[in-house]
């Protein structure tokens, strides 16, 4: 028959590691839920930004990437404001989501933001305004988006045989 001391030993040997494993699993799930919630909030903000793009369709921000249209001073002002809002959103995403050593799930969440950045950096007018737009922003973010902005230029040069 098992006495209380033996039962206590069994519970300690089996129960304690099990409790630690359950705790670590819960912590990991909670961290993953927090990351997904942050991603969802940022995605909602980007969707709101896209609504502004639709409201300002005359700026042709989604169609004329390589040859931006000639804009009036008022349109240029609206475009600059929209680009400033976009940079603020990209910086927030970078600060909240990007890490040097990301898990597979974190990398998947981050990749969509890099795709957005790459897409916008293909715009000649956006790239041209980047130095102004990035004044005072997080230096790691600035380095990251400038590296992305250099990609289309390099890819275009390769296509042209340079």
BAVOTOR-117320 format. One line per 4 residues: number of its first residue (from 1); their letters; for each residue x, y, z of C-alpha. Coordinates in steps of 0.25 Angstrom, whole numbers. Layout:
BEGIN
NUM> A> X,Y,Z | ...
% end
This chain:
BEGIN
1> XXXX> 0,0,0 | 5,14,-3 | 7,23,8 | 5,39,8
5> XXXX> 20,41,6 | 21,32,-6 | 9,38,-12 | 15,52,-9
9> XXXX> 27,48,-16 | 20,43,-28 | 11,55,-29 | 24,64,-29
13> XXXX> 32,56,-39 | 20,55,-49 | 11,67,-45 | 22,78,-45
17> XXXX> 27,76,-59 | 13,74,-64 | 9,87,-57 | 21,94,-63
21> XXXX> 19,89,-77 | 4,94,-76 | 9,107,-71 | 19,109,-82
25> XXXX> 9,104,-93 | -2,115,-88 | 9,126,-88 | 13,122,-102
29> XXXX> -2,122,-107 | -5,135,-100 | 8,142,-106 | 3,136,-120
33> XXXX> -11,142,-117 | -5,156,-114 | 3,155,-127 | -9,152,-135
37> XXXX> -17,163,-128 | -6,173,-131 | -6,168,-146 | -21,169,-147
41> XXXX> -21,184,-141 | -10,188,-151 | -18,181,-163 | -30,188,-159
45> XXXX> -22,201,-159 | -17,198,-173 | -31,195,-178 | -35,209,-173
49> XXXX> -23,215,-180 | -28,208,-193 | -42,214,-191 | -34,228,-191
53> XXXX> -27,224,-204 | -41,221,-210 | -46,234,-206 | -34,241,-212
57> XXXX> -35,233,-225 | -31,245,-233 | -17,244,-228 | -15,230,-235
61> XXXX> -8,224,-223 | -11,210,-227 | -10,210,-242 | 1,219,-247
65> XXXX> 14,214,-240 | 25,217,-250 | 20,230,-256 | 12,237,-245
69> XXXX> 2,247,-251 | 4,262,-251 | -3,267,-239 | -8,281,-234
73> XXXX> -2,287,-222 | -15,283,-214 | -13,268,-219 | 2,268,-216
77> XXXX> -2,272,-202 | -12,261,-200 | -2,251,-206 | 8,256,-196
81> XXXX> -1,254,-184 | -5,240,-189 | 9,236,-190 | 12,242,-176
85> XXXX> 1,233,-171 | 6,221,-178 | 20,223,-173 | 14,224,-159
89> XXXX> 7,211,-160 | 19,204,-166 | 27,209,-155 | 17,204,-144
93> XXXX> 16,191,-151 | 31,190,-151 | 33,193,-136 | 21,184,-132
97> XXXX> 23,172,-141 | 38,172,-146 | 49,164,-139 | 62,160,-144
101> XXXX> 60,145,-139 | 45,142,-143 | 37,129,-141 | 31,123,-153
105> XXXX> 17,130,-149 | 24,143,-147 | 31,143,-160 | 17,140,-167
109> XXXX> 11,152,-160 | 22,161,-163 | 24,157,-178 | 10,163,-182
113> XXXX> 16,176,-176 | 28,175,-184 | 20,172,-197 | 12,185,-194
117> XXXX> 25,193,-192 | 31,187,-205 | 18,190,-213 | 18,205,-209
121> XXXX> 33,206,-211 | 31,202,-225 | 25,216,-227 | 35,226,-232
125> XXXX> 28,238,-225 | 28,230,-211 | 43,227,-213 | 46,241,-216
129> XXXX> 39,246,-204 | 45,236,-194 | 56,244,-189 | 46,255,-185
133> XXXX> 36,245,-180 | 46,237,-171 | 51,249,-164 | 51,246,-149
137> XXXX> 46,232,-150 | 52,220,-143 | 66,218,-149 | 65,203,-150
141> XXXX> 51,205,-158 | 58,215,-167 | 69,206,-170 | 59,194,-173
145> XXXX> 50,202,-182 | 62,209,-189 | 67,195,-192 | 54,191,-198
149> XXXX> 53,204,-206 | 66,201,-212 | 61,187,-217 | 52,192,-229
153> XXXX> 62,201,-234 | 72,190,-234 | 62,180,-240 | 59,191,-251
157> XXXX> 74,193,-254 | 76,178,-256 | 64,177,-265 | 70,189,-274
161> XX> 83,181,-274 | 91,190,-265
% end
